[in-house]
């Protein structure tokens, strides 16, 4: 399966921009980033208390 090229990515971005509007895109990006972080933590098997202990 081929990855989408630059033109396809641009078209997808424009469609998303038209559907949701420019004001909602930062909110979606933030939510996506938080979701990815939580997923990585779950994969690594770290709990919140373990993460706080490592940061101190």
Secondary structure, DSSP 8 states (H G I E B T S, - for coil): -----HHHHHHHHHHHHHHH-HHHHHHHHHHHHHHHHHHHHHHHT--HHHHHHHH-
